[in-house]
């Protein structure tokens, strides 16, 4: 389960960072996205990035 958790964690982290960038207006891609400059998406992105970090930490823990 280590590789799937690490992969999902990295994916969640990158998508979360993208959502933070779009929600704050720093990333305007794609140009017609409904997420641009909508702070709620920055909050969703922060939560998703935190979840991704949690999954990566869980994947790196040694087996009990």
Backbone as a ProteinNet text record, in pm:
[ID]
protein_1_A
[PRIMARY]
XXXXXXXXXXXXXXXXXXXXXXXXXXXXXXXXXXXXXXXXXXXXXXXXXXXXXXXXXXXXXXXX
[TERTIARY]
80.9	0	85.2	213.7	301	302.8	318.9	326.7	194.7	78.5	-47	-69.9	-38	-56	37.3	161	255.7	211.6	165.9	119.6	-3.3	-101.2	-221.4	-188.7	-95.7	-54.9	9.5	98.7	162.4	61.2	-28.8	-132	-221.2	-263.2	-347.3	-272.9	-144.8	-65.5	-57.2	-26.4	-13.2	-145.6	-253.5	-385.4	-425.3	-397.9	-427.6	-352.3	-224.7	-147	-200.4	-244.2	-305	-432.2	-516.1	-640.6	-612.3	-509.1	-471.7	-430.7	-349.1	-306.1	-421.1	-513.7	-628.9	-722.2	-745.4	-836.3	-786.6	-655.5	-599	-575.1	-591.3	-571.8	-428.7	-339.8	-200.1	-181.8	-266.7	-261.2	-391.7	-383.5	-503.3	-507.3	-507.5	-510.9	-614.7	-702.9	-732.6	-799.1	-793.1	-839	-986.5	-1067.4	-1211.2	-1256.3	-1167.4	-1202.2	-1289.9	-1387.8	-1476.1	-1407.3	-1288.4	-1218.8	-1127.2	-1098.7	-1001	-1054.4	-972.2	-1001.9	-1124.4	-1149.9	-1257	-1190.6	-1186	-1110.8	-1157.5	-1282.2	-1326.7	-1244.3	-1199.3	-1117.7	-976.9	-928.6	-799.7	-810.4	-923.3	-943.7	-957.6	-1032.7	-1044.2	-906.4	-827.2	-693.2	-603.3	-614.6	-534.1	-571.3	-700.4	-744.5	-695.7	-704.1	-658.9	-507.5	-432.6	-287.3	-250.1	-322.1	-296.2	-325.5	-433	-464.8	-353.6	-302.8	-194	-68.2	-35.7	81.2	59.8	-61.7	-93.2	-77.2	-122.9	-107.2	39.9	119.9	262.5	332.4	295.7	353.1	313.2	187.3	138.9	213.4	243	313.8	458.9	518.2	659.1	681.6	574.6	590.2	631.5	718.4	756.5	639.4	633.7	525.2	530.1	415	407.4	447.2
-119.7	0	126.1	108.7	223.9	306.8	241	311.3	381.1	315.5	386.3	508.5	498.5	613.2	727.1	693.8	796.6	862.6	783.5	837.3	925.7	877.3	957.4	1083.9	1073.2	1189.6	1296.4	1254.8	1351	1415	1334.6	1387.3	1487.3	1452.1	1542.4	1671.3	1661.8	1780.7	1872.7	1817.5	1900.1	1962.4	1885.9	1940.9	2047.4	2022	2120.6	2250.7	2240.9	2361.9	2436	2362.3	2424.9	2498.9	2435.6	2499.6	2623.3	2618.2	2736	2849.1	2816.8	2918.5	2977.2	2893.1	2943.5	3022.8	2975.3	3043.8	3180.5	3195	3324.8	3414	3360.3	3439.3	3441	3364.9	3361	3278.7	3178.9	3093.9	3113.4	3171.9	3196.8	3097.7	2969.8	2865.7	2762.7	2725	2786.1	2922.6	3004.2	3143.1	3155.1	3061.2	3071	2985.9	2953.9	2868.8	2944.5	2875.6	2934.3	2944.5	2887.4	2883.9	3003.8	3079.7	3188.2	3299.5	3338.9	3445.9	3415.9	3289.9	3248.3	3184.2	3258.2	3213.8	3079.1	3042.2	2912.1	2799.9	2816.1	2712.6	2709.4	2822	2822.3	2743.1	2756.7	2680.1	2530.6	2497.4	2356.5	2300.8	2380.6	2337.8	2316.2	2403.8	2387.7	2258.4	2229.2	2105.1	1983	1989.1	1876.4	1858.8	1969.2	1960.3	1901.3	1940.8	1884.4	1734.6	1694.8	1552.3	1477.9	1537.9	1476.7	1460.1	1561.2	1551.9	1441.9	1434.5	1328.4	1189.9	1172.4	1042.6	1008.8	1108.9	1083.1	1048.2	1114.3	1081.5	939.7	906	771.4	666	697.7	603.3	584.2	685.5	677.7	615.5	595.3	535.4	389.4	345.2	203.3	116	-6.5	-96.8	-125.5	-142.8	-165.8	-306.3
0	0	0	5.6	15	-112.9	-226.7	-355	-389.1	-373.4	-403.7	-314.5	-184.6	-96.2	-134.8	-169	-209.4	-339.3	-435.3	-563.5	-544.7	-469.7	-444.3	-365.5	-272.9	-195.1	-281.4	-370.4	-460.7	-554.6	-608.2	-697.1	-623.4	-502.4	-423.7	-390.6	-359.6	-329.6	-450.8	-567.5	-687.5	-729.3	-723.6	-758.4	-655.9	-529.7	-426.2	-447.4	-484	-511.4	-633.6	-735	-852.3	-812.8	-731.5	-687.8	-603.2	-520	-441.5	-535.4	-634.2	-730.2	-809.5	-851.9	-926.4	-835.7	-716.8	-625.1	-583.9	-571.5	-534.7	-655.5	-774.7	-895.9	-945.8	-882.8	-926.4	-1053.1	-1072.1	-1191.1	-1266.4	-1384.7	-1465.9	-1581.8	-1548.5	-1650.1	-1612.5	-1697.4	-1827	-1808.3	-1909	-1896.4	-1859.1	-1900.1	-1875	-1755.6	-1665.9	-1551.9	-1451.7	-1398.2	-1297	-1161.6	-1148	-1020.1	-998.2	-1101.9	-1092.8	-1003.2	-907.4	-811.2	-725.1	-697.9	-606.8	-484.5	-374.3	-256.9	-201.7	-223.2	-172.2	-233	-357.8	-421.2	-363.1	-314.8	-245.8	-115.6	-46.4	77	47.7	-57.2	-96.8	-133	-203.2	-241.6	-121.5	-22.5	98.9	171.3	177	241.5	164.1	31.5	-50.2	-39.9	-38.3	-24.2	111.9	216.4	349.6	351.7	285.7	275.5	201	94.6	18.8	102.2	180.4	268.2	371.6	425	521.1	461.1	337.7	271	248.6	212.4	191	321.6	430	560.8	600.6	577.3	607.8	525.5	400.5	314	357.2	418.5	455.9	593.4	669.6	802.3	789.7	877.7	874.3	918.9	869.7	910.5	1060.4	1118.2	1264.1	1301.6
[MASK]
++++++++++++++++++++++++++++++++++++++++++++++++++++++++++++++++

